[in-house]
Amino acid sequence: MRWVFAVTAVAFVVVSLTAQEAKLKYPETNKGAQVDDYHGTKVADPYRWLEDDVRKSKDVADWVEAENKVTNAFLESIPEREAIKARITDLWNYEKISAPSKYAGRYFFFKNDGLQNQSVFYVQDSLDGEAKLLMDPNAWSKDGTVALAGLAISDDAKAVAYGVAEAGSDWNTWKVFDVTAGKPLADELKWVKFSGASWTNDNKGFYYSRFPEPKKDAAFQDLNVDMKLYYHKVGTPQSEDKLVYERPDNPRWTIGGTVTEDGKFLVVSVGDGTTSRKVRVAYQDLTAPDAKVVELVPDHDNKFNFLGNDGGVFYFQTDYQAPKYQIIAIDTKNPDKKNWKTIIPEAKEVIDDSNLVGNRFIVSYLKDAKTAVKVYEVDGKFVRDVELPGIGTAAGFGGKRTDTETFYTFSSFATPTSIYRYDVPTGESKLIRQAKVKFNPADYEVKQLFYASKDGTKVPMFVAHKKGLKLDGSNPTLLYGYGGFNISLTPAFSVSRLQWMEMGGVLAVANLRGGGEYGDDWHRAGTKLQKQNVFDDFIAAAEYLIAEKYTSNKKIAIQGGSNGGLLVGACLTQRPDLFGAALPAVGVMDMLRFQKFTAGRFWTDDYGSSDNSAEFNELYKYSPYHTLLKKGPQKYPATMVTTADTDDRVVPGHSFKFAAALQANNSGPNPTLIRIETKAGHGAGKPTSKAIEEVADQWAFLVKTLDFKPTIPK
């Protein structure tokens, strides 16, 4: 496909003024003449030039500046904005502590005093002992945009391998921290992405994966291919790292390595190049010098999550012959599938996570998107249920086979995060830390509802709000969804959502197909040629909330990020009459070209690809950007697109092109804006200050466009 476009220019044009957008002016975005041929179908792409990297293109940089100027002026005109920001800042200002991880009798955890841009890494010798600060990422940059991006603690707890990310980039530089000396070493590993680290039992080094160094000026847009697994010995330069495993025959495959707890094996997971997490499994005997990597699972038919081992017997959580997952044992001496042994069989509820801790399996299930946890012996014998403090989300339960304790967090929409110590032998849960947020949980209620989608499928949805809500159709309502990549939306606490409810809003979270709430079948029902099911589920959720008098079409806003941004973009272009406002964040908006940039190729298992004619037809039907172009002038709901100029996961060109097309084709009076953050990336590692500003702007936008008077405590 040849790229053809006219030289761009950014100017300002006055649009018709309304009470909604008095004196609002949009930049005039120049259109190019680009037309592509997809399997005989001519497809225009007039805003192709907005795909250029803002770091290198003055035209794109000027466009970003012009759009932000319009958006900032609109937001600054909203009287409630400063009060909203002050209140969310006050709510956000509480101590946040992670569940601890135990290594060599010491406890490692993160803590944020309240408004620190990044959480700080600590260690203590006992749960009630004095905490010693190890790493403070807030000291790494003045604006908080350099973040800790993953870490691995050595078995002797004397060293930590950790990743550093700048401006929210997926690219990480990995380093090593000396816990005893309290300072970083000279080790520096570059071009690491989508990788953790796994230490050898001698604590001398660790395995990690990296990509080749990108071509000059291509690091933030080019496809990521040719991932390789290396071993790094502490104290040596990266150039001396030992290449352990690569697949030059399949450069799109992903590779990761995990050392078994006994230190005897390296387990290698080889992904098929998509986010389906379907993996081949191989292993290397670390006790034998120069042992080769041996294939254990030689195909990409299923998902395998390594849990632990007893010598040469490996335990996996897998969807092999179990779409809701089971736990099996594979003997490396008899690896044929006919010899695989089921330890914990598939159940009615889907297995969400599992760990081998204290010589027992701790298995987390989802029961209609709510957590239930069970404990089993290593032979699969049921021991007990873990008694949770309520209906919500429990997460954690990490540790080693030799540990007698583990830790987990629990939260819900109106329940701040609490941390519990779990005694594996006795089953006793003990509350050790509880977040103290400035609100009264008793003032709110959470319920789970079920509604019918377009094809009759029953879909669950959580609804949370202040008690005493009147079902008169007048309530401002925020409907959130994701619906993809086997990701489940479970009840979780968020101060931003709390503020929305405190202001008088209803929060609704729909568990759409495409997610993992009911296993692989539920996930697959919202992928590729069935992706429209996800949008139908979300549209049906909005229709249900309106029919049940929670809200009305003028008072309902939809929100989602990344794949959820695609969801919002598709639904607002398919049913612009249904919604009062939309907040698509860092969305995949051009479904014909997503696979050509950075991590986009990983998404083809969920989306398909325009390179396939049948999949192209489906993608072209719902691609939000192209739907805007095909429909031409329409009345669209008030929309504020959000993205970041340094996002190298979903490159910002998606949002840039969508916003330009939306502004050009919105014939109605509602504002259609784009808020472009700087040095923020896709979301991971975003500084607290930027997160607060973004939430305040989103809520202010909804207060204005949904026309309601929020309750904002002084």
C-alpha positions in Angstrom: 0.0 0.0 0.0 1.5 3.3 -1.0 1.2 6.3 1.4 -0.2 9.4 -0.4 -1.2 12.6 1.4 -1.3 16.3 1.0 1.0 18.5 3.0 -0.8 19.2 6.3 -1.7 22.4 7.8 -3.5 23.2 11.1 -5.8 26.1 11.1 -8.8 27.1 13.1 -12.4 27.3 11.9 -15.4 28.6 13.7 -18.3 26.1 14.0 -21.9 26.8 14.8 -22.2 28.0 18.4 -24.6 26.5 20.9 -25.3 26.7 24.6 -23.4 23.5 25.0 -20.2 24.7 23.3 -20.3 28.5 23.3 -17.2 30.0 21.5 -15.8 26.5 20.9 -13.5 26.3 17.9 -11.9 23.1 16.5 -8.7 22.9 14.6 -9.2 22.3 10.9 -7.5 19.0 10.2 -6.2 18.6 6.6 -7.3 15.6 4.7 -5.0 13.5 2.6 -5.8 11.5 -0.6 -4.7 8.1 0.8 -6.8 5.2 -0.5 -5.9 1.5 0.2 -7.1 -1.6 -1.6 -8.2 -4.4 0.8 -9.2 -7.5 -1.1 -10.8 -5.4 -3.9 -12.5 -2.9 -1.5 -11.2 0.7 -1.8 -10.8 2.2 1.7 -10.1 5.9 2.2 -7.7 6.9 5.0 -7.6 10.8 4.8 -6.0 11.2 8.2 -3.1 8.8 7.7 -0.6 11.6 8.3 -1.7 11.6 12.0 -0.1 8.2 12.5 3.4 9.9 12.3 5.3 9.9 15.6 4.7 13.2 17.4 8.4 13.1 18.4 9.5 13.4 14.8 6.6 15.2 13.0 6.1 18.9 13.5 2.8 18.7 11.7 1.5 16.2 14.2 3.0 18.1 17.1 1.3 21.3 16.0 -2.0 19.4 15.7 -1.7 18.0 19.2 -1.0 21.4 20.6 -4.0 22.9 18.8 -6.4 20.2 19.9 -5.2 20.5 23.5 -5.7 24.2 23.4 -9.3 23.8 22.5 -9.9 21.0 25.0 -8.2 22.9 27.9 -10.3 26.0 27.2 -13.5 24.0 27.3 -12.5 22.3 30.5 -11.4 25.5 32.2 -14.8 27.0 31.5 -16.6 24.4 33.7 -17.2 26.0 37.1 -17.2 22.7 39.0 -13.8 21.6 37.7 -11.6 22.9 40.5 -13.9 21.7 43.2 -14.0 18.2 41.6 -10.2 18.2 41.4 -9.8 19.3 45.1 -12.2 16.6 46.2 -10.6 13.8 44.2 -7.2 15.0 45.6 -8.5 14.8 49.1 -10.0 11.3 48.5 -6.8 10.1 46.9 -4.7 11.2 49.8 -4.7 8.0 51.9 -2.0 5.5 52.6 -1.9 2.7 50.1 0.1 -0.5 50.9 0.5 -3.6 48.8 0.3 -7.2 50.1 3.8 -8.3 51.2 6.0 -10.8 49.4 8.2 -13.1 51.6 11.7 -14.0 50.7 14.3 -15.5 53.1 12.2 -14.5 56.0 11.9 -10.9 55.0 8.8 -9.0 53.8 8.9 -6.8 50.7 6.1 -4.4 49.9 5.1 -1.1 48.3 3.7 1.9 50.0 2.3 5.3 48.9 1.8 7.9 51.6 -1.1 9.3 49.7 -0.2 11.7 46.9 3.2 10.4 45.9 3.5 10.1 42.2 5.0 6.6 42.4 4.8 4.0 45.2 7.9 3.3 47.2 9.5 -0.1 47.7 10.2 -1.2 51.3 11.5 -4.2 53.3 11.0 -5.3 56.9 12.3 -8.2 58.9 8.9 -9.0 60.5 5.3 -7.9 59.8 5.4 -5.5 62.7 9.1 -4.6 62.3 10.5 -1.3 61.1 10.2 -0.7 57.4 13.4 0.1 55.5 13.1 2.1 52.3 14.8 0.4 49.4 13.8 2.2 46.2 12.0 5.5 45.8 11.0 6.0 42.1 9.9 9.5 42.9 13.6 10.5 43.1 14.2 9.3 39.5 12.5 12.2 37.9 11.1 15.6 38.8 7.6 15.1 37.3 7.2 11.4 38.4 7.1 10.1 34.8 9.9 7.5 35.4 8.4 4.5 37.0 9.3 1.1 38.5 8.0 -1.5 35.9 8.3 -4.9 37.4 10.8 -6.6 39.8 12.1 -10.0 40.8 13.7 -10.7 44.2 16.5 -13.2 44.6 15.9 -16.3 46.8 18.4 -15.0 49.4 16.6 -11.6 49.4 19.9 -9.9 48.9 19.3 -8.6 45.4 16.4 -7.3 43.3 16.2 -7.2 39.5 13.9 -4.3 38.5 12.6 -2.6 35.4 12.5 1.2 34.8 10.0 2.7 32.3 10.1 6.3 31.1 7.1 8.3 30.1 4.8 5.3 30.3 6.7 3.4 27.6 6.5 -0.4 27.3 10.2 -0.4 26.8 12.0 -1.1 30.1 15.6 -0.9 31.2 16.4 -3.5 33.8 18.8 -3.0 36.6 19.9 -4.8 39.8 19.6 -3.4 43.3 21.8 -4.5 46.2 19.5 -4.9 49.2 22.3 -5.1 51.8 24.2 -2.1 50.4 21.0 -0.2 49.7 22.0 1.0 46.2 21.8 -0.1 42.6 24.6 -1.9 40.9 26.1 -1.1 37.5 24.1 -3.7 35.6 21.9 -2.3 32.8 19.8 -4.3 30.4 18.2 -2.5 27.5 15.4 -3.2 25.0 13.4 -5.3 27.4 9.6 -5.4 26.8 6.8 -7.7 28.0 9.3 -9.6 30.2 9.8 -10.3 33.9 13.0 -11.8 35.4 13.6 -15.2 37.1 16.6 -15.7 39.4 18.6 -18.9 39.6 18.8 -20.5 43.0 22.5 -19.6 43.4 21.4 -15.9 43.3 24.2 -15.2 40.8 21.9 -14.2 37.9 18.5 -14.3 36.2 16.7 -15.1 33.0 14.9 -12.4 31.0 13.6 -11.8 27.5 14.4 -8.9 25.1 14.0 -7.8 21.6 16.8 -6.7 19.2 17.7 -3.0 19.3 15.2 -1.2 17.0 16.3 0.8 14.0 17.0 4.5 14.6 13.8 6.5 15.4 11.6 3.4 15.1 11.5 2.3 18.7 8.0 3.6 19.4 6.1 2.5 16.3 7.7 -0.5 14.6 6.5 -4.1 15.2 8.2 -6.0 18.0 9.6 -9.2 16.7 12.4 -11.7 17.3 12.1 -12.0 21.1 14.9 -14.0 22.7 15.5 -15.5 26.1 18.8 -14.7 27.8 20.7 -15.4 31.1 22.3 -12.4 32.8 25.1 -12.9 35.4 25.1 -10.1 37.9 28.1 -7.8 37.5 28.7 -8.5 33.8 27.7 -6.3 30.8 24.7 -7.1 28.8 26.9 -7.9 25.8 28.1 -11.0 27.7 24.5 -12.3 28.4 24.1 -15.9 27.3 21.4 -16.6 24.7 19.3 -19.5 26.0 16.5 -19.8 23.5 15.3 -18.2 20.3 13.0 -19.1 17.4 14.3 -17.5 14.3 12.0 -19.7 12.3 9.1 -17.9 13.9 10.2 -14.4 14.8 6.7 -13.4 15.9 6.6 -15.9 18.8 7.1 -14.6 22.3 9.5 -16.3 24.8 9.7 -16.3 28.6 11.5 -18.3 31.2 10.8 -19.4 34.8 13.2 -21.2 37.1 11.5 -23.9 39.2 11.4 -23.3 43.0 13.9 -26.2 43.5 16.3 -24.6 41.0 16.6 -27.7 38.9 14.7 -26.6 35.8 14.1 -23.7 33.5 10.6 -23.7 32.2 10.3 -22.0 28.8 6.9 -20.7 27.6 6.7 -19.9 23.9 3.7 -17.9 22.9 2.1 -18.0 19.4 2.5 -14.2 18.9 -1.0 -13.2 20.1 -2.4 -12.3 23.5 -4.4 -15.6 23.5 -1.6 -16.9 25.8 -1.6 -20.2 23.9 1.8 -21.6 24.5 4.2 -24.3 23.7 6.2 -25.4 26.8 9.8 -26.5 26.9 12.3 -27.0 29.7 16.0 -27.2 30.4 17.7 -29.3 33.0 19.8 -26.8 35.0 21.6 -29.5 36.9 23.2 -30.9 33.7 26.0 -28.8 32.1 25.1 -27.6 28.6 21.7 -29.3 28.6 19.5 -28.6 25.6 16.0 -27.1 25.8 13.5 -29.9 25.4 10.0 -29.5 24.1 7.3 -30.7 26.5 4.1 -29.3 24.9 4.9 -29.1 21.2 1.9 -27.1 19.9 0.0 -23.9 20.5 -3.4 -25.4 21.0 -3.9 -24.4 24.6 -2.9 -22.2 27.5 -0.5 -23.4 30.1 0.4 -21.5 33.3 3.2 -23.2 35.2 2.5 -23.5 38.9 5.3 -25.6 40.3 6.9 -29.0 40.2 7.8 -32.2 42.2 11.1 -33.1 40.5 10.3 -33.9 36.9 6.6 -33.6 37.4 5.3 -30.2 36.3 2.0 -28.7 37.4 0.0 -26.4 35.1 -3.3 -24.5 35.1 -4.6 -25.1 31.6 -7.6 -25.0 29.3 -6.7 -28.3 27.7 -10.0 -30.2 27.4 -11.3 -27.7 30.0 -12.6 -24.3 28.7 -13.1 -23.2 32.4 -9.6 -24.5 33.2 -8.2 -27.4 35.3 -4.9 -28.2 37.0 -2.9 -31.1 35.6 0.4 -32.8 36.1 2.8 -33.6 33.3 5.7 -36.0 33.9 8.7 -35.0 31.8 9.7 -38.6 31.6 6.4 -39.6 30.1 5.2 -36.4 28.4 2.7 -37.9 25.9 -0.8 -36.3 26.3 -2.3 -39.7 27.2 -0.2 -39.7 30.4 -1.2 -36.2 31.5 -3.0 -36.4 34.9 -5.8 -34.2 36.1 -5.2 -33.0 39.6 -8.1 -30.5 40.0 -10.8 -31.0 37.4 -12.8 -28.3 35.6 -15.7 -27.0 37.7 -18.9 -25.1 37.0 -17.0 -21.8 37.9 -14.0 -20.7 35.9 -10.6 -20.9 37.5 -9.3 -17.3 37.5 -5.9 -17.9 39.2 -4.0 -20.6 41.1 -0.9 -20.9 43.2 1.1 -23.7 44.8 1.9 -22.3 48.3 2.5 -24.1 51.6 2.4 -27.4 49.8 -1.2 -26.8 48.8 -3.0 -25.4 45.7 -4.9 -22.2 46.4 -7.3 -21.8 43.6 -9.4 -18.7 42.9 -12.6 -19.1 41.0 -15.0 -16.6 39.5 -18.7 -17.1 40.4 -20.6 -14.7 38.2 -17.5 -12.4 38.3 -17.1 -12.6 42.0 -14.1 -14.3 43.7 -14.4 -17.6 45.5 -11.2 -19.4 46.8 -10.7 -23.1 47.5 -7.7 -24.9 49.0 -6.6 -28.4 47.8 -3.8 -30.8 48.6 -1.2 -31.4 46.0 -2.9 -34.6 45.0 -6.1 -32.7 44.4 -8.0 -33.5 47.6 -10.3 -30.7 48.7 -9.2 -29.1 52.0 -11.5 -26.0 52.6 -13.0 -22.9 51.3 -11.2 -19.6 52.1 -13.7 -17.5 54.0 -13.7 -14.1 52.4 -15.0 -10.9 54.2 -17.8 -10.3 51.6 -18.7 -10.3 48.0 -15.8 -8.8 46.0 -12.4 -9.5 44.6 -9.6 -11.4 46.4 -6.1 -11.4 44.8 -2.7 -12.6 45.8 -2.0 -15.9 47.6 1.6 -16.0 46.3 4.6 -17.7 48.0 6.7 -20.8 48.1 6.1 -24.5 48.8 7.9 -24.1 52.1 5.8 -21.1 53.3 3.1 -21.6 55.9 1.7 -18.1 55.3 0.5 -16.2 52.3 -1.2 -12.8 51.8 -4.1 -11.6 49.8 -6.1 -8.4 49.2 -9.8 -7.9 49.2 -11.9 -5.1 47.9 -15.2 -4.2 46.3 -16.8 -1.1 44.7 -17.6 0.4 48.1 -15.0 -1.5 50.1 -11.4 -0.1 50.2 -8.5 -2.6 49.9 -7.7 -4.6 52.9 -4.7 -7.0 53.3 -5.0 -10.4 55.0 -2.5 -12.9 56.2 -3.7 -16.4 55.5 -2.4 -19.3 57.5 -2.2 -22.2 55.1 -2.2 -25.1 57.6 -5.1 -23.8 59.7 -7.1 -21.7 57.2 -7.2 -18.6 59.5 -7.4 -15.2 57.8 -6.1 -12.2 59.8 -6.6 -8.6 58.8 -3.2 -6.9 59.0 -3.8 -3.6 57.1 -6.8 -1.7 56.0 -7.0 1.4 53.8 -8.6 4.4 55.5 -10.5 6.5 52.9 -12.5 9.6 53.8 -15.9 8.2 53.2 -18.6 5.9 54.8 -19.1 2.6 53.0 -22.5 2.2 54.6 -23.7 5.1 52.5 -23.5 3.0 49.3 -25.0 -0.1 47.9 -23.8 -2.6 45.3 -25.9 -5.1 43.5 -25.5 -7.5 40.6 -28.1 -7.6 37.9 -28.5 -9.8 34.8 -29.9 -8.6 31.5 -30.5 -10.1 28.1 -28.3 -9.2 25.2 -29.5 -8.9 21.6 -29.3 -12.6 20.9 -30.8 -13.5 24.3 -27.5 -14.2 26.1 -27.7 -13.5 29.8 -25.0 -11.0 30.8 -24.1 -9.9 34.4 -23.7 -6.3 35.4 -22.7 -4.7 38.7 -24.5 -1.5 39.7 -23.3 0.7 42.6 -24.6 4.0 43.9 -25.6 5.9 47.0 -28.4 4.4 49.0 -31.9 5.8 48.5 -31.5 6.2 44.7 -34.8 7.0 43.0 -35.5 5.1 39.8 -36.9 8.0 37.9 -34.7 8.0 34.8 -32.9 11.2 35.9 -29.6 9.8 37.4 -26.3 10.5 35.6 -24.9 7.0 35.0 -21.5 5.9 34.0 -21.4 2.5 32.1 -18.0 0.9 32.0 -16.9 -2.1 29.9 -14.0 -3.9 28.3 -15.0 -7.2 26.7 -11.8 -8.7 25.4 -8.6 -10.7 25.7 -10.0 -13.0 28.3 -9.9 -10.2 30.9 -12.5 -10.3 33.7 -14.0 -7.2 35.3 -14.5 -8.0 39.0 -15.6 -5.7 41.9 -12.7 -3.5 42.9 -12.3 -0.2 44.8 -11.3 3.0 43.1 -11.4 6.5 44.6 -12.3 8.0 41.2 -15.4 5.7 40.9 -16.2 6.5 44.6 -16.2 10.2 43.7 -18.5 9.6 40.8 -21.0 7.9 43.1 -20.5 10.6 45.8 -21.3 13.3 43.3 -24.7 11.5 42.7 -23.8 9.2 39.8 -24.6 5.6 39.2 -21.8 3.3 38.4 -22.5 0.3 36.1 -19.9 -2.3 35.1 -20.9 -4.8 32.5 -19.3 -8.3 32.2 -19.4 -8.5 28.4 -18.5 -11.5 26.2 -14.9 -11.4 25.1 -13.9 -11.3 28.8 -12.9 -14.3 30.9 -15.7 -14.3 33.4 -17.1 -17.6 32.3 -14.1 -19.2 30.7 -12.7 -19.6 27.2 -16.1 -20.1 25.5 -17.3 -16.8 26.9 -14.1 -15.2 25.7 -14.2 -16.7 22.2 -17.9 -15.6 21.8 -16.6 -12.0 21.6 -13.6 -12.4 19.3 -12.9 -12.2 15.5 -16.1 -12.7 13.5 -18.1 -12.6 16.7 -16.8 -9.4 18.0 -20.1 -7.6 17.4 -21.5 -9.6 20.3 -19.4 -7.5 22.6 -20.9 -4.3 21.3 -24.4 -5.7 21.4 -23.8 -6.7 25.0 -22.8 -3.1 25.9 -25.6 -1.5 24.0 -28.1 -3.9 25.7 -26.6 -2.9 29.1 -27.4 0.8 28.3 -30.9 0.0 27.1 -31.5 -2.1 30.3 -30.4 0.8 32.6 -32.7 3.2 30.7 -35.7 0.7 30.7 -35.3 0.1 34.4 -35.4 3.9 35.0 -31.9 4.2 36.4 -31.1 6.8 33.8 -32.1 8.1 30.3 -30.2 8.4 27.1 -29.4 12.0 27.8 -27.9 11.1 31.2 -25.8 8.0 30.4 -22.1 8.1 29.6 -20.0 5.2 28.4 -16.4 4.6 29.3 -13.6 2.2 28.5 -9.9 2.1 27.8 -7.6 0.3 25.3 -9.8 -2.5 24.0 -12.5 -0.8 26.0 -11.7 2.4 24.1 -12.5 0.4 20.9 -15.8 -0.7 22.6 -16.8 2.8 23.3 -15.8 4.0 19.8 -17.8 1.2 18.1 -20.9 1.7 20.3 -21.0 5.5 20.0 -20.7 5.2 16.2 -23.3 2.4 15.9 -25.8 3.9 18.3 -25.1 7.7 18.6 -28.7 8.2 19.7 -28.3 6.0 22.8 -25.8 7.9 24.8 -25.4 11.3 26.3 -21.6 11.2 26.5 -18.6 9.0 25.8 -15.1 8.7 27.2 -13.0 6.4 25.0 -9.4 6.2 26.3 -6.3 5.0 24.5 -8.6 3.0 22.1 -7.9 0.8 19.1 -9.8 2.8 16.6 -8.4 1.8 13.2 -9.1 -1.9 13.0 -7.5 -2.2 9.5 -4.0 -1.1 10.5 -3.6 -1.9 14.3 -1.4 -4.9 13.5 1.2 -2.8 11.8 2.4 -1.0 15.0 4.4 -2.0 18.1 2.4 -4.6 20.0 -0.6 -4.6 17.7 0.3 -7.9 16.1 -0.4 -9.6 19.5 -4.1 -8.7 19.2 -4.9 -10.6 16.0 -6.1 -13.6 18.0 -8.9 -11.5 19.4 -9.6 -9.2 16.5 -8.5 -11.1 13.4 -6.6 -9.1 10.7 -7.4 -7.1 7.6 -4.9 -9.3 5.8 -7.6 -12.0 5.9 -10.5 -11.2 3.6 -13.3 -12.6 5.8 -11.9 -10.9 8.9 -11.4 -7.7 6.9 -15.1 -7.6 6.1 -16.0 -7.9 9.8 -13.4 -5.4 10.9 -14.4 -2.9 8.3 -18.0 -3.1 9.5 -17.3 -1.9 13.0 -13.9 -0.1 12.9 -14.8 3.1 14.7 -12.6 5.4 12.6 -14.0 3.9 9.3 -17.6 4.0 10.5 -17.3 7.7 11.0 -16.0 8.1 7.4 -18.6 5.8 5.9 -21.6 7.4 7.6 -20.6 11.0 7.0 -22.3 13.8 8.9 -24.3 12.5 12.0 -25.2 13.8 15.4 -22.9 12.3 17.9 -22.9 12.3 21.7 -20.6 14.6 23.7 -17.2 12.8 23.5 -13.8 13.4 25.0 -11.2 11.1 23.6 -8.1 10.6 25.9 -4.7 9.4 24.9 -1.0 10.1 25.4 1.5 11.3 22.9 4.1 8.7 24.1 1.7 5.7 24.2 3.7 2.9 22.5 1.1 0.1 23.2 -1.9 1.5 21.3 -0.1 4.2 19.3 -1.9 7.6 19.6 -2.5 7.8 15.9 -5.6 5.6 16.6 -7.1 8.3 18.8 -5.8 11.2 16.7 -7.4 9.9 13.5 -10.7 9.0 15.3 -10.9 12.5 16.9 -10.2 14.2 13.6 -12.9 12.2 11.8 -15.4 12.7 14.6 -15.0 16.4 14.6 -15.3 16.5 10.8 -18.5 14.4 10.8 -20.3 15.6 13.9 -23.3 17.6 12.6 -24.8 18.0 16.0 -24.2 20.5 18.8 -22.3 18.3 21.2 -18.6 18.9 21.9 -16.2 16.3 20.4 -12.8 16.8 22.0 -9.5 15.0 22.5 -7.3 15.3 25.6 -3.7 14.4 24.8 -1.5 13.8 27.8 2.3 14.2 27.5 4.8 11.7 28.9 2.2 9.3 30.1 2.1 6.3 27.8 -0.7 3.7 27.8 -1.4 4.1 31.5 1.1 1.9 33.5 3.3 4.0 35.8 1.2 7.1 35.3 2.1 9.6 38.1 -0.6 10.3 40.7 -0.6 14.0 39.7 -1.5 13.2 36.1 -4.0 10.5 37.1 -5.9 13.0 39.4 -5.9 15.7 36.7 -7.3 13.3 34.1 -10.1 12.0 36.4 -11.0 15.6 37.4 -11.2 16.5 33.7 -13.4 13.5 32.8 -15.8 14.1 35.7 -16.0 17.8 34.9 -16.7 17.0 31.2 -19.6 14.7 32.2 -21.0 17.2 34.7 -21.1 19.7 31.9 -22.4 17.5 29.1 -24.8 15.4 31.1 -26.1 18.6 32.7 -26.3 17.7 36.4 -25.4 19.4 39.7 -22.9 17.2 41.5 -22.7 16.9 45.3 -19.1 17.9 46.2 -18.2 17.9 49.9 -16.0 20.8 51.0 
